[in-house]
């Protein structure tokens, strides 16, 4: 799956210069409710994953992970600006490059 520039603009991340184009700034600028740090990790660990998407901020490609319940926090430990999103977009987990400052984040459509 390719994430086009048009889709990124539609998600409003390229048009807001202060955000630097990072999708996870939806959380750091409090535009969406979220859990952060250990609470986010705990929610991700407990979350049934099923089928989900994994993509990186600086890539135009996304991986569709089938049967992703075995995906662990350790699998993402040394990653940065990586997003794991349920196939129905009902939850999102993000590991940022600001590991000791911002994130990780976990969000559901409703928290």
C-alpha positions in Angstrom: 0.0 0.0 0.0 1.4 3.4 -0.9 0.6 6.5 1.2 0.3 9.3 -1.4 1.2 13.0 -0.8 -2.5 13.7 -1.5 -3.6 11.5 1.4 -1.0 13.0 3.7 -2.3 16.5 2.8 -5.9 15.2 3.4 -4.8 14.1 6.9 -3.5 17.7 7.4 0.0 16.9 8.4 1.9 18.6 5.5 0.0 21.9 5.7 0.8 22.7 9.3 4.5 23.6 9.4 4.8 23.6 13.2 4.0 19.9 13.2 6.9 19.1 10.9 4.7 16.7 9.0 4.8 14.0 11.8 1.4 12.3 12.1 2.1 11.7 15.8 1.9 15.4 16.5 -1.9 14.8 16.5 -1.1 13.5 20.0 1.7 15.7 21.2 -0.4 18.8 20.2 -3.4 17.3 22.0 -5.6 17.1 18.9 -6.6 13.6 19.8 -7.1 11.8 23.1 -4.3 9.3 23.9 -2.3 7.3 26.4 1.4 8.0 26.6 4.6 6.2 27.8 4.0 3.2 30.0 0.2 3.5 29.8 0.4 3.4 26.0 2.7 0.4 26.1 0.4 -1.4 28.5 -2.6 -0.7 26.2 -0.7 -1.9 23.1 0.4 -5.1 24.8 -3.2 -5.9 25.9 -4.7 -4.9 22.6 -5.8 -7.8 20.4 -4.1 -7.0 17.1 -5.6 -9.3 14.5 -4.9 -7.7 11.2 -3.2 -4.3 11.2 -1.0 -2.0 9.2 2.6 -1.1 10.1 4.2 1.9 8.4 7.0 4.4 9.0 6.7 8.2 8.9 9.4 8.5 6.2 8.2 5.8 3.9 5.4 5.8 1.4 4.7 2.1 2.0 2.7 0.3 4.6 2.8 -3.4 5.5 -0.4 -5.3 6.2 0.2 -7.7 9.0 -2.2 -10.7 9.2 -2.5 -12.5 12.5 -0.4 -9.8 14.2 -1.3 -10.9 17.7 2.3 -12.0 18.2 3.6 -8.5 17.5 5.2 -7.3 20.7 6.6 -4.1 22.1 10.1 -5.7 21.8 9.6 -6.0 18.0 9.3 -2.2 17.9 11.8 -1.4 20.6 14.6 -0.1 18.3 12.2 1.5 15.8 11.3 5.2 15.5 8.4 7.0 13.9 6.7 3.7 13.4 2.9 3.4 13.4 0.8 0.3 14.0 -2.8 0.8 13.2 -5.7 -1.6 13.3 -7.2 -2.6 9.9 -10.4 -0.8 10.8 -8.5 2.2 12.2 -10.1 1.8 15.6 -6.7 2.0 17.4 -3.2 3.3 16.8 0.2 2.8 18.5 3.1 5.0 17.7 6.8 4.9 18.6 8.4 8.3 18.0 12.0 9.3 17.4 11.7 11.4 20.7 11.8 8.2 22.8 12.8 9.9 26.1 10.5 12.9 25.6 7.4 12.2 23.5 5.6 9.0 23.1 5.0 6.2 22.7 1.4 6.9 22.1 -1.7 4.7 22.0 -5.1 5.9 21.0 -8.5 4.4 20.3 -11.5 6.0 18.6 -12.8 6.3 22.1 -10.6 6.1 25.2 
